[in-house]
Amino acid sequence: MKKMKKALLGLAFVATLITSCKKETKDEVKEATEAIGNEMEEAIDTAAVKVDAAADSTKVKAGEVLEKGADKMNQAAEKLKEAAKK
């Protein structure tokens, strides 16, 4: 119950501070909030691009590994055919 009272008093205090701020301060806070939002969007977009690039790179590497594996299987099959002929 005490925690709830403290939280409510804290919220009331913050609300009082916010309403008593000058218009300039409110505008600065709004601009800062928008700037942070934009930076977060850019960071998310950058992270998404990096994830996509990593996924593409992984696909390419996996394809290369599969090709090498297929080549080795073909080589082994050729050796078995040669051994069967003898």
PDB file with one MODEL, atoms N, CA, C and O in Angstrom:
MODEL        1
ATOM      1  N   MET A   1       0.823  -1.187   0.000  1.00  0.00           N
ATOM      2  CA  MET A   1       0.000   0.000   0.000  1.00  0.00           C
ATOM      3  C   MET A   1       0.868   1.253   0.000  1.00  0.00           C
ATOM      4  O   MET A   1       0.557   2.235  -0.673  1.00  0.00           O
ATOM      5  N   LYS A   2       1.987   1.207   0.781  1.00  0.00           N
ATOM      6  CA  LYS A   2       2.879   2.364   0.826  1.00  0.00           C
ATOM      7  C   LYS A   2       3.526   2.594  -0.532  1.00  0.00           C
ATOM      8  O   LYS A   2       3.694   3.732  -0.970  1.00  0.00           O
ATOM      9  N   LYS A   3       3.887   1.492  -1.195  1.00  0.00           N
ATOM     10  CA  LYS A   3       4.509   1.611  -2.506  1.00  0.00           C
ATOM     11  C   LYS A   3       3.540   2.254  -3.492  1.00  0.00           C
ATOM     12  O   LYS A   3       3.930   3.065  -4.332  1.00  0.00           O
ATOM     13  N   MET A   4       2.277   1.877  -3.372  1.00  0.00           N
ATOM     14  CA  MET A   4       1.280   2.426  -4.282  1.00  0.00           C
ATOM     15  C   MET A   4       1.107   3.928  -4.031  1.00  0.00           C
ATOM     16  O   MET A   4       0.984   4.712  -4.972  1.00  0.00           O
ATOM     17  N   LYS A   5       1.098   4.316  -2.758  1.00  0.00           N
ATOM     18  CA  LYS A   5       0.973   5.740  -2.437  1.00  0.00           C
ATOM     19  C   LYS A   5       2.167   6.515  -2.969  1.00  0.00           C
ATOM     20  O   LYS A   5       2.023   7.598  -3.535  1.00  0.00           O
ATOM     21  N   LYS A   6       3.355   5.937  -2.775  1.00  0.00           N
ATOM     22  CA  LYS A   6       4.566   6.599  -3.266  1.00  0.00           C
ATOM     23  C   LYS A   6       4.530   6.730  -4.790  1.00  0.00           C
ATOM     24  O   LYS A   6       4.917   7.757  -5.347  1.00  0.00           O
ATOM     25  N   ALA A   7       4.063   5.678  -5.445  1.00  0.00           N
ATOM     26  CA  ALA A   7       3.988   5.716  -6.904  1.00  0.00           C
ATOM     27  C   ALA A   7       3.001   6.782  -7.354  1.00  0.00           C
ATOM     28  O   ALA A   7       3.286   7.549  -8.273  1.00  0.00           O
ATOM     29  N   LEU A   8       1.845   6.830  -6.711  1.00  0.00           N
ATOM     30  CA  LEU A   8       0.838   7.835  -7.070  1.00  0.00           C
ATOM     31  C   LEU A   8       1.336   9.246  -6.788  1.00  0.00           C
ATOM     32  O   LEU A   8       1.120  10.156  -7.588  1.00  0.00           O
ATOM     33  N   LEU A   9       2.009   9.429  -5.642  1.00  0.00           N
ATOM     34  CA  LEU A   9       2.556  10.749  -5.331  1.00  0.00           C
ATOM     35  C   LEU A   9       3.641  11.128  -6.332  1.00  0.00           C
ATOM     36  O   LEU A   9       3.750  12.287  -6.733  1.00  0.00           O
ATOM     37  N   GLY A  10       4.441  10.140  -6.732  1.00  0.00           N
ATOM     38  CA  GLY A  10       5.477  10.388  -7.726  1.00  0.00           C
ATOM     39  C   GLY A  10       4.867  10.806  -9.053  1.00  0.00           C
ATOM     40  O   GLY A  10       5.328  11.752  -9.691  1.00  0.00           O
ATOM     41  N   LEU A  11       3.822  10.088  -9.464  1.00  0.00           N
ATOM     42  CA  LEU A  11       3.144  10.435 -10.707  1.00  0.00           C
ATOM     43  C   LEU A  11       2.512  11.827 -10.632  1.00  0.00           C
ATOM     44  O   LEU A  11       2.568  12.598 -11.590  1.00  0.00           O
ATOM     45  N   ALA A  12       1.915  12.133  -9.487  1.00  0.00           N
ATOM     46  CA  ALA A  12       1.307  13.449  -9.315  1.00  0.00           C
ATOM     47  C   ALA A  12       2.383  14.531  -9.382  1.00  0.00           C
ATOM     48  O   ALA A  12       2.169  15.592  -9.969  1.00  0.00           O
ATOM     49  N   PHE A  13       3.537  14.259  -8.779  1.00  0.00           N
ATOM     50  CA  PHE A  13       4.647  15.210  -8.799  1.00  0.00           C
ATOM     51  C   PHE A  13       5.138  15.427 -10.224  1.00  0.00           C
ATOM     52  O   PHE A  13       5.350  16.562 -10.650  1.00  0.00           O
ATOM     53  N   VAL A  14       5.315  14.339 -10.952  1.00  0.00           N
ATOM     54  CA  VAL A  14       5.764  14.440 -12.339  1.00  0.00           C
ATOM     55  C   VAL A  14       4.731  15.197 -13.171  1.00  0.00           C
ATOM     56  O   VAL A  14       5.087  16.042 -13.991  1.00  0.00           O
ATOM     57  N   ALA A  15       3.468  14.895 -12.959  1.00  0.00           N
ATOM     58  CA  ALA A  15       2.410  15.583 -13.696  1.00  0.00           C
ATOM     59  C   ALA A  15       2.435  17.084 -13.393  1.00  0.00           C
ATOM     60  O   ALA A  15       2.246  17.911 -14.286  1.00  0.00           O
ATOM     61  N   THR A  16       2.667  17.419 -12.142  1.00  0.00           N
ATOM     62  CA  THR A  16       2.738  18.827 -11.753  1.00  0.00           C
ATOM     63  C   THR A  16       3.918  19.509 -12.433  1.00  0.00           C
ATOM     64  O   THR A  16       3.806  20.632 -12.925  1.00  0.00           O
ATOM     65  N   LEU A  17       5.061  18.807 -12.453  1.00  0.00           N
ATOM     66  CA  LEU A  17       6.241  19.370 -13.114  1.00  0.00           C
ATOM     67  C   LEU A  17       5.997  19.581 -14.595  1.00  0.00           C
ATOM     68  O   LEU A  17       6.367  20.609 -15.162  1.00  0.00           O
ATOM     69  N   ILE A  18       5.375  18.602 -15.205  1.00  0.00           N
ATOM     70  CA  ILE A  18       5.125  18.682 -16.639  1.00  0.00           C
ATOM     71  C   ILE A  18       4.182  19.833 -16.962  1.00  0.00           C
ATOM     72  O   ILE A  18       4.413  20.577 -17.915  1.00  0.00           O
ATOM     73  N   THR A  19       3.133  19.982 -16.182  1.00  0.00           N
ATOM     74  CA  THR A  19       2.172  21.047 -16.471  1.00  0.00           C
ATOM     75  C   THR A  19       2.744  22.423 -16.148  1.00  0.00           C
ATOM     76  O   THR A  19       2.292  23.426 -16.700  1.00  0.00           O
ATOM     77  N   SER A  20       3.729  22.477 -15.262  1.00  0.00           N
ATOM     78  CA  SER A  20       4.290  23.784 -14.917  1.00  0.00           C
ATOM     79  C   SER A  20       5.479  24.161 -15.802  1.00  0.00           C
ATOM     80  O   SER A  20       6.014  25.263 -15.682  1.00  0.00           O
ATOM     81  N   CYS A  21       5.887  23.269 -16.672  1.00  0.00           N
ATOM     82  CA  CYS A  21       7.006  23.568 -17.576  1.00  0.00           C
ATOM     83  C   CYS A  21       6.611  24.662 -18.556  1.00  0.00           C
ATOM     84  O   CYS A  21       5.443  24.824 -18.910  1.00  0.00           O
ATOM     85  N   LYS A  22       7.612  25.395 -18.975  1.00  0.00           N
ATOM     86  CA  LYS A  22       7.375  26.408 -19.993  1.00  0.00           C
ATOM     87  C   LYS A  22       7.113  25.733 -21.326  1.00  0.00           C
ATOM     88  O   LYS A  22       7.485  24.578 -21.532  1.00  0.00           O
ATOM     89  N   LYS A  23       6.478  26.454 -22.221  1.00  0.00           N
ATOM     90  CA  LYS A  23       6.198  25.911 -23.547  1.00  0.00           C
ATOM     91  C   LYS A  23       7.482  25.524 -24.260  1.00  0.00           C
ATOM     92  O   LYS A  23       7.523  24.511 -24.958  1.00  0.00           O
ATOM     93  N   GLU A  24       8.532  26.321 -24.092  1.00  0.00           N
ATOM     94  CA  GLU A  24       9.803  26.021 -24.734  1.00  0.00           C
ATOM     95  C   GLU A  24      10.346  24.669 -24.274  1.00  0.00           C
ATOM     96  O   GLU A  24      10.822  23.869 -25.079  1.00  0.00           O
ATOM     97  N   THR A  25      10.268  24.439 -23.006  1.00  0.00           N
ATOM     98  CA  THR A  25      10.768  23.179 -22.453  1.00  0.00           C
ATOM     99  C   THR A  25       9.961  22.018 -22.991  1.00  0.00           C
ATOM    100  O   THR A  25      10.515  20.972 -23.330  1.00  0.00           O
ATOM    101  N   LYS A  26       8.652  22.200 -23.070  1.00  0.00           N
ATOM    102  CA  LYS A  26       7.800  21.150 -23.620  1.00  0.00           C
ATOM    103  C   LYS A  26       8.175  20.866 -25.066  1.00  0.00           C
ATOM    104  O   LYS A  26       8.241  19.710 -25.485  1.00  0.00           O
ATOM    105  N   ASP A  27       8.423  21.937 -25.832  1.00  0.00           N
ATOM    106  CA  ASP A  27       8.816  21.755 -27.226  1.00  0.00           C
ATOM    107  C   ASP A  27      10.146  21.023 -27.332  1.00  0.00           C
ATOM    108  O   ASP A  27      10.313  20.152 -28.185  1.00  0.00           O
ATOM    109  N   GLU A  28      11.101  21.378 -26.461  1.00  0.00           N
ATOM    110  CA  GLU A  28      12.401  20.723 -26.463  1.00  0.00           C
ATOM    111  C   GLU A  28      12.258  19.240 -26.127  1.00  0.00           C
ATOM    112  O   GLU A  28      12.906  18.387 -26.734  1.00  0.00           O
ATOM    113  N   VAL A  29      11.404  18.951 -25.156  1.00  0.00           N
ATOM    114  CA  VAL A  29      11.177  17.558 -24.780  1.00  0.00           C
ATOM    115  C   VAL A  29      10.545  16.804 -25.945  1.00  0.00           C
ATOM    116  O   VAL A  29      10.914  15.665 -26.230  1.00  0.00           O
ATOM    117  N   LYS A  30       9.587  17.450 -26.617  1.00  0.00           N
ATOM    118  CA  LYS A  30       8.930  16.810 -27.761  1.00  0.00           C
ATOM    119  C   LYS A  30       9.939  16.534 -28.865  1.00  0.00           C
ATOM    120  O   LYS A  30       9.939  15.451 -29.450  1.00  0.00           O
ATOM    121  N   GLU A  31      10.804  17.513 -29.156  1.00  0.00           N
ATOM    122  CA  GLU A  31      11.822  17.335 -30.189  1.00  0.00           C
ATOM    123  C   GLU A  31      12.790  16.216 -29.810  1.00  0.00           C
ATOM    124  O   GLU A  31      13.160  15.389 -30.644  1.00  0.00           O
ATOM    125  N   ALA A  32      13.190  16.203 -28.555  1.00  0.00           N
ATOM    126  CA  ALA A  32      14.117  15.162 -28.100  1.00  0.00           C
ATOM    127  C   ALA A  32      13.467  13.787 -28.206  1.00  0.00           C
ATOM    128  O   ALA A  32      14.108  12.813 -28.600  1.00  0.00           O
ATOM    129  N   THR A  33      12.199  13.723 -27.853  1.00  0.00           N
ATOM    130  CA  THR A  33      11.475  12.451 -27.939  1.00  0.00           C
ATOM    131  C   THR A  33      11.387  11.988 -29.390  1.00  0.00           C
ATOM    132  O   THR A  33      11.595  10.810 -29.683  1.00  0.00           O
ATOM    133  N   GLU A  34      11.083  12.903 -30.285  1.00  0.00           N
ATOM    134  CA  GLU A  34      11.009  12.556 -31.706  1.00  0.00           C
ATOM    135  C   GLU A  34      12.370  12.122 -32.235  1.00  0.00           C
ATOM    136  O   GLU A  34      12.468  11.179 -33.019  1.00  0.00           O
ATOM    137  N   ALA A  35      13.431  12.826 -31.796  1.00  0.00           N
ATOM    138  CA  ALA A  35      14.778  12.476 -32.245  1.00  0.00           C
ATOM    139  C   ALA A  35      15.156  11.073 -31.775  1.00  0.00           C
ATOM    140  O   ALA A  35      15.735  10.288 -32.526  1.00  0.00           O
ATOM    141  N   ILE A  36      14.825  10.773 -30.541  1.00  0.00           N
ATOM    142  CA  ILE A  36      15.112   9.434 -30.012  1.00  0.00           C
ATOM    143  C   ILE A  36      14.326   8.389 -30.785  1.00  0.00           C
ATOM    144  O   ILE A  36      14.848   7.326 -31.121  1.00  0.00           O
ATOM    145  N   GLY A  37      13.063   8.700 -31.065  1.00  0.00           N
ATOM    146  CA  GLY A  37      12.237   7.776 -31.851  1.00  0.00           C
ATOM    147  C   GLY A  37      12.834   7.536 -33.226  1.00  0.00           C
ATOM    148  O   GLY A  37      12.869   6.400 -33.699  1.00  0.00           O
ATOM    149  N   ASN A  38      13.301   8.592 -33.870  1.00  0.00           N
ATOM    150  CA  ASN A  38      13.923   8.459 -35.190  1.00  0.00           C
ATOM    151  C   ASN A  38      15.201   7.639 -35.121  1.00  0.00           C
ATOM    152  O   ASN A  38      15.451   6.789 -35.976  1.00  0.00           O
ATOM    153  N   GLU A  39      16.014   7.898 -34.093  1.00  0.00           N
ATOM    154  CA  GLU A  39      17.250   7.132 -33.933  1.00  0.00           C
ATOM    155  C   GLU A  39      16.956   5.658 -33.708  1.00  0.00           C
ATOM    156  O   GLU A  39      17.656   4.789 -34.226  1.00  0.00           O
ATOM    157  N   MET A  40      15.918   5.384 -32.933  1.00  0.00           N
ATOM    158  CA  MET A  40      15.545   3.991 -32.682  1.00  0.00           C
ATOM    159  C   MET A  40      15.089   3.321 -33.979  1.00  0.00           C
ATOM    160  O   MET A  40      15.446   2.173 -34.245  1.00  0.00           O
ATOM    161  N   GLU A  41      14.310   4.030 -34.775  1.00  0.00           N
ATOM    162  CA  GLU A  41      13.860   3.475 -36.057  1.00  0.00           C
ATOM    163  C   GLU A  41      15.044   3.188 -36.967  1.00  0.00           C
ATOM    164  O   GLU A  41      15.099   2.146 -37.620  1.00  0.00           O
ATOM    165  N   GLU A  42      15.998   4.126 -37.007  1.00  0.00           N
ATOM    166  CA  GLU A  42      17.185   3.932 -37.837  1.00  0.00           C
ATOM    167  C   GLU A  42      17.997   2.734 -37.348  1.00  0.00           C
ATOM    168  O   GLU A  42      18.493   1.938 -38.145  1.00  0.00           O
ATOM    169  N   ALA A  43      18.123   2.618 -36.028  1.00  0.00           N
ATOM    170  CA  ALA A  43      18.876   1.491 -35.469  1.00  0.00           C
ATOM    171  C   ALA A  43      18.195   0.171 -35.801  1.00  0.00           C
ATOM    172  O   ALA A  43      18.860  -0.816 -36.117  1.00  0.00           O
ATOM    173  N   ILE A  44      16.874   0.157 -35.728  1.00  0.00           N
ATOM    174  CA  ILE A  44      16.125  -1.059 -36.045  1.00  0.00           C
ATOM    175  C   ILE A  44      16.277  -1.395 -37.525  1.00  0.00           C
ATOM    176  O   ILE A  44      16.473  -2.555 -37.887  1.00  0.00           O
ATOM    177  N   ASP A  45      16.183  -0.366 -38.384  1.00  0.00           N
ATOM    178  CA  ASP A  45      16.355  -0.594 -39.821  1.00  0.00           C
ATOM    179  C   ASP A  45      17.751  -1.126 -40.128  1.00  0.00           C
ATOM    180  O   ASP A  45      17.908  -2.049 -40.927  1.00  0.00           O
ATOM    181  N   THR A  46      18.767  -0.538 -39.488  1.00  0.00           N
ATOM    182  CA  THR A  46      20.141  -0.984 -39.694  1.00  0.00           C
ATOM    183  C   THR A  46      20.311  -2.421 -39.232  1.00  0.00           C
ATOM    184  O   THR A  46      20.954  -3.227 -39.903  1.00  0.00           O
ATOM    185  N   ALA A  47      19.734  -2.733 -38.088  1.00  0.00           N
ATOM    186  CA  ALA A  47      19.825  -4.105 -37.574  1.00  0.00           C
ATOM    187  C   ALA A  47      19.129  -5.075 -38.520  1.00  0.00           C
ATOM    188  O   ALA A  47      19.621  -6.180 -38.753  1.00  0.00           O
ATOM    189  N   ALA A  48      17.990  -4.668 -39.064  1.00  0.00           N
ATOM    190  CA  ALA A  48      17.260  -5.533 -39.996  1.00  0.00           C
ATOM    191  C   ALA A  48      18.087  -5.792 -41.250  1.00  0.00           C
ATOM    192  O   ALA A  48      18.116  -6.913 -41.758  1.00  0.00           O
ATOM    193  N   VAL A  49      18.756  -4.759 -41.747  1.00  0.00           N
ATOM    194  CA  VAL A  49      19.603  -4.929 -42.934  1.00  0.00           C
ATOM    195  C   VAL A  49      20.751  -5.877 -42.630  1.00  0.00           C
ATOM    196  O   VAL A  49      21.089  -6.737 -43.444  1.00  0.00           O
ATOM    197  N   LYS A  50      21.352  -5.719 -41.453  1.00  0.00           N
ATOM    198  CA  LYS A  50      22.462  -6.592 -41.066  1.00  0.00           C
ATOM    199  C   LYS A  50      21.993  -8.039 -40.929  1.00  0.00           C
ATOM    200  O   LYS A  50      22.698  -8.963 -41.335  1.00  0.00           O
ATOM    201  N   VAL A  51      20.814  -8.236 -40.362  1.00  0.00           N
ATOM    202  CA  VAL A  51      20.274  -9.589 -40.223  1.00  0.00           C
ATOM    203  C   VAL A  51      20.015 -10.198 -41.594  1.00  0.00           C
ATOM    204  O   VAL A  51      20.331 -11.363 -41.834  1.00  0.00           O
ATOM    205  N   ASP A  52      19.438  -9.405 -42.491  1.00  0.00           N
ATOM    206  CA  ASP A  52      19.191  -9.897 -43.854  1.00  0.00           C
ATOM    207  C   ASP A  52      20.500 -10.265 -44.550  1.00  0.00           C
ATOM    208  O   ASP A  52      20.589 -11.300 -45.210  1.00  0.00           O
ATOM    209  N   ALA A  53      21.514  -9.413 -44.399  1.00  0.00           N
ATOM    210  CA  ALA A  53      22.811  -9.681 -45.029  1.00  0.00           C
ATOM    211  C   ALA A  53      23.432 -10.944 -44.449  1.00  0.00           C
ATOM    212  O   ALA A  53      24.000 -11.754 -45.182  1.00  0.00           O
ATOM    213  N   ALA A  54      23.324 -11.112 -43.138  1.00  0.00           N
ATOM    214  CA  ALA A  54      23.876 -12.304 -42.502  1.00  0.00           C
ATOM    215  C   ALA A  54      23.132 -13.551 -42.969  1.00  0.00           C
ATOM    216  O   ALA A  54      23.741 -14.596 -43.199  1.00  0.00           O
ATOM    217  N   ALA A  55      21.812 -13.434 -43.107  1.00  0.00           N
ATOM    218  CA  ALA A  55      21.021 -14.574 -43.577  1.00  0.00           C
ATOM    219  C   ALA A  55      21.411 -14.933 -45.010  1.00  0.00           C
ATOM    220  O   ALA A  55      21.557 -16.109 -45.343  1.00  0.00           O
ATOM    221  N   ASP A  56      21.578 -13.911 -45.857  1.00  0.00           N
ATOM    222  CA  ASP A  56      21.988 -14.166 -47.244  1.00  0.00           C
ATOM    223  C   ASP A  56      23.364 -14.816 -47.286  1.00  0.00           C
ATOM    224  O   ASP A  56      23.594 -15.757 -48.047  1.00  0.00           O
ATOM    225  N   SER A  57      24.274 -14.309 -46.466  1.00  0.00           N
ATOM    226  CA  SER A  57      25.626 -14.866 -46.412  1.00  0.00           C
ATOM    227  C   SER A  57      25.588 -16.319 -45.958  1.00  0.00           C
ATOM    228  O   SER A  57      26.310 -17.165 -46.486  1.00  0.00           O
ATOM    229  N   THR A  58      24.744 -16.598 -44.978  1.00  0.00           N
ATOM    230  CA  THR A  58      24.617 -17.963 -44.482  1.00  0.00           C
ATOM    231  C   THR A  58      24.057 -18.878 -45.562  1.00  0.00           C
ATOM    232  O   THR A  58      24.495 -20.021 -45.697  1.00  0.00           O
ATOM    233  N   LYS A  59      23.090 -18.381 -46.332  1.00  0.00           N
ATOM    234  CA  LYS A  59      22.525 -19.180 -47.425  1.00  0.00           C
ATOM    235  C   LYS A  59      23.597 -19.504 -48.460  1.00  0.00           C
ATOM    236  O   LYS A  59      23.687 -20.631 -48.946  1.00  0.00           O
ATOM    237  N   VAL A  60      24.409 -18.500 -48.791  1.00  0.00           N
ATOM    238  CA  VAL A  60      25.468 -18.706 -49.783  1.00  0.00           C
ATOM    239  C   VAL A  60      26.472 -19.734 -49.259  1.00  0.00           C
ATOM    240  O   VAL A  60      26.865 -20.654 -49.977  1.00  0.00           O
ATOM    241  N   LYS A  61      26.878 -19.568 -48.008  1.00  0.00           N
ATOM    242  CA  LYS A  61      27.840 -20.504 -47.415  1.00  0.00           C
ATOM    243  C   LYS A  61      27.264 -21.910 -47.353  1.00  0.00           C
ATOM    244  O   LYS A  61      27.962 -22.882 -47.641  1.00  0.00           O
ATOM    245  N   ALA A  62      25.999 -22.022 -46.982  1.00  0.00           N
ATOM    246  CA  ALA A  62      25.358 -23.339 -46.921  1.00  0.00           C
ATOM    247  C   ALA A  62      25.314 -23.969 -48.303  1.00  0.00           C
ATOM    248  O   ALA A  62      25.548 -25.169 -48.450  1.00  0.00           O
ATOM    249  N   GLY A  63      25.014 -23.165 -49.316  1.00  0.00           N
ATOM    250  CA  GLY A  63      24.993 -23.668 -50.697  1.00  0.00           C
ATOM    251  C   GLY A  63      26.356 -24.157 -51.119  1.00  0.00           C
ATOM    252  O   GLY A  63      26.471 -25.195 -51.772  1.00  0.00           O
ATOM    253  N   GLU A  64      27.406 -23.414 -50.750  1.00  0.00           N
ATOM    254  CA  GLU A  64      28.769 -23.818 -51.094  1.00  0.00           C
ATOM    255  C   GLU A  64      29.131 -25.135 -50.410  1.00  0.00           C
ATOM    256  O   GLU A  64      29.743 -26.015 -51.016  1.00  0.00           O
ATOM    257  N   VAL A  65      28.745 -25.257 -49.143  1.00  0.00           N
ATOM    258  CA  VAL A  65      29.031 -26.490 -48.401  1.00  0.00           C
ATOM    259  C   VAL A  65      28.303 -27.669 -49.042  1.00  0.00           C
ATOM    260  O   VAL A  65      28.866 -28.756 -49.172  1.00  0.00           O
ATOM    261  N   LEU A  66      27.054 -27.452 -49.440  1.00  0.00           N
ATOM    262  CA  LEU A  66      26.291 -28.519 -50.081  1.00  0.00           C
ATOM    263  C   LEU A  66      26.916 -28.917 -51.419  1.00  0.00           C
ATOM    264  O   LEU A  66      26.964 -30.099 -51.760  1.00  0.00           O
ATOM    265  N   GLU A  67      27.388 -27.934 -52.167  1.00  0.00           N
ATOM    266  CA  GLU A  67      28.037 -28.243 -53.441  1.00  0.00           C
ATOM    267  C   GLU A  67      29.310 -29.059 -53.222  1.00  0.00           C
ATOM    268  O   GLU A  67      29.565 -30.026 -53.939  1.00  0.00           O
ATOM    269  N   LYS A  68      30.099 -28.668 -52.235  1.00  0.00           N
ATOM    270  CA  LYS A  68      31.328 -29.415 -51.938  1.00  0.00           C
ATOM    271  C   LYS A  68      30.989 -30.840 -51.504  1.00  0.00           C
ATOM    272  O   LYS A  68      31.653 -31.798 -51.897  1.00  0.00           O
ATOM    273  N   GLY A  69      29.946 -30.959 -50.689  1.00  0.00           N
ATOM    274  CA  GLY A  69      29.512 -32.287 -50.245  1.00  0.00           C
ATOM    275  C   GLY A  69      29.063 -33.135 -51.417  1.00  0.00           C
ATOM    276  O   GLY A  69      29.374 -34.324 -51.486  1.00  0.00           O
ATOM    277  N   ALA A  70      28.329 -32.526 -52.342  1.00  0.00           N
ATOM    278  CA  ALA A  70      27.866 -33.256 -53.525  1.00  0.00           C
ATOM    279  C   ALA A  70      29.051 -33.679 -54.386  1.00  0.00           C
ATOM    280  O   ALA A  70      29.062 -34.789 -54.919  1.00  0.00           O
ATOM    281  N   ASP A  71      30.049 -32.808 -54.527  1.00  0.00           N
ATOM    282  CA  ASP A  71      31.246 -33.164 -55.291  1.00  0.00           C
ATOM    283  C   ASP A  71      31.972 -34.353 -54.659  1.00  0.00           C
ATOM    284  O   ASP A  71      32.402 -35.273 -55.354  1.00  0.00           O
ATOM    285  N   LYS A  72      32.098 -34.317 -53.347  1.00  0.00           N
ATOM    286  CA  LYS A  72      32.770 -35.428 -52.657  1.00  0.00           C
ATOM    287  C   LYS A  72      31.988 -36.729 -52.814  1.00  0.00           C
ATOM    288  O   LYS A  72      32.573 -37.803 -52.959  1.00  0.00           O
ATOM    289  N   MET A  73      30.655 -36.621 -52.784  1.00  0.00           N
ATOM    290  CA  MET A  73      29.815 -37.814 -52.970  1.00  0.00           C
ATOM    291  C   MET A  73      30.014 -38.371 -54.385  1.00  0.00           C
ATOM    292  O   MET A  73      30.110 -39.585 -54.566  1.00  0.00           O
ATOM    293  N   ASN A  74      30.076 -37.498 -55.374  1.00  0.00           N
ATOM    294  CA  ASN A  74      30.300 -37.935 -56.758  1.00  0.00           C
ATOM    295  C   ASN A  74      31.663 -38.593 -56.906  1.00  0.00           C
ATOM    296  O   ASN A  74      31.796 -39.608 -57.590  1.00  0.00           O
ATOM    297  N   GLN A  75      32.666 -38.024 -56.273  1.00  0.00           N
ATOM    298  CA  GLN A  75      34.008 -38.604 -56.323  1.00  0.00           C
ATOM    299  C   GLN A  75      34.019 -39.992 -55.675  1.00  0.00           C
ATOM    300  O   GLN A  75      34.634 -40.924 -56.193  1.00  0.00           O
ATOM    301  N   ALA A  76      33.340 -40.113 -54.553  1.00  0.00           N
ATOM    302  CA  ALA A  76      33.271 -41.404 -53.867  1.00  0.00           C
ATOM    303  C   ALA A  76      32.525 -42.419 -54.729  1.00  0.00           C
ATOM    304  O   ALA A  76      32.906 -43.587 -54.792  1.00  0.00           O
ATOM    305  N   ALA A  77      31.461 -41.967 -55.391  1.00  0.00           N
ATOM    306  CA  ALA A  77      30.700 -42.872 -56.264  1.00  0.00           C
ATOM    307  C   ALA A  77      31.566 -43.341 -57.423  1.00  0.00           C
ATOM    308  O   ALA A  77      31.509 -44.511 -57.801  1.00  0.00           O
ATOM    309  N   GLU A  78      32.367 -42.446 -57.993  1.00  0.00           N
ATOM    310  CA  GLU A  78      33.267 -42.821 -59.091  1.00  0.00           C
ATOM    311  C   GLU A  78      34.292 -43.849 -58.614  1.00  0.00           C
ATOM    312  O   GLU A  78      34.588 -44.810 -59.323  1.00  0.00           O
ATOM    313  N   LYS A  79      34.825 -43.646 -57.429  1.00  0.00           N
ATOM    314  CA  LYS A  79      35.800 -44.597 -56.887  1.00  0.00           C
ATOM    315  C   LYS A  79      35.165 -45.965 -56.684  1.00  0.00           C
ATOM    316  O   LYS A  79      35.789 -46.993 -56.945  1.00  0.00           O
ATOM    317  N   LEU A  80      33.903 -45.970 -56.210  1.00  0.00           N
ATOM    318  CA  LEU A  80      33.217 -47.247 -56.002  1.00  0.00           C
ATOM    319  C   LEU A  80      32.976 -47.951 -57.339  1.00  0.00           C
ATOM    320  O   LEU A  80      33.116 -49.170 -57.441  1.00  0.00           O
ATOM    321  N   LYS A  81      32.612 -47.174 -58.363  1.00  0.00           N
ATOM    322  CA  LYS A  81      32.407 -47.773 -59.683  1.00  0.00           C
ATOM    323  C   LYS A  81      33.700 -48.395 -60.211  1.00  0.00           C
ATOM    324  O   LYS A  81      33.692 -49.503 -60.748  1.00  0.00           O
ATOM    325  N   GLU A  82      34.809 -47.670 -60.053  1.00  0.00           N
ATOM    326  CA  GLU A  82      36.102 -48.159 -60.505  1.00  0.00           C
ATOM    327  C   GLU A  82      36.502 -49.413 -59.734  1.00  0.00           C
ATOM    328  O   GLU A  82      37.033 -50.367 -60.304  1.00  0.00           O
ATOM    329  N   ALA A  83      36.242 -49.396 -58.451  1.00  0.00           N
ATOM    330  CA  ALA A  83      36.593 -50.554 -57.621  1.00  0.00           C
ATOM    331  C   ALA A  83      35.729 -51.746 -57.993  1.00  0.00           C
ATOM    332  O   ALA A  83      36.196 -52.884 -57.932  1.00  0.00           O
ATOM    333  N   ALA A  84      34.486 -51.513 -58.377  1.00  0.00           N
ATOM    334  CA  ALA A  84      33.594 -52.610 -58.757  1.00  0.00           C
ATOM    335  C   ALA A  84      34.021 -53.222 -60.078  1.00  0.00           C
ATOM    336  O   ALA A  84      33.815 -54.414 -60.309  1.00  0.00           O
ATOM    337  N   LYS A  85      34.604 -52.427 -60.932  1.00  0.00           N
ATOM    338  CA  LYS A  85      35.052 -52.936 -62.248  1.00  0.00           C
ATOM    339  C   LYS A  85      36.252 -53.870 -62.093  1.00  0.00           C
ATOM    340  O   LYS A  85      36.446 -54.747 -62.936  1.00  0.00           O
ATOM    341  N   LYS A  86      37.043 -53.715 -61.068  1.00  0.00           N
ATOM    342  CA  LYS A  86      38.254 -54.526 -60.879  1.00  0.00           C
ATOM    343  C   LYS A  86      37.957 -55.851 -60.324  1.00  0.00           C
ATOM    344  O   LYS A  86      38.870 -56.648 -60.108  1.00  0.00           O
TER     345      LYS A  86
ENDMDL
END
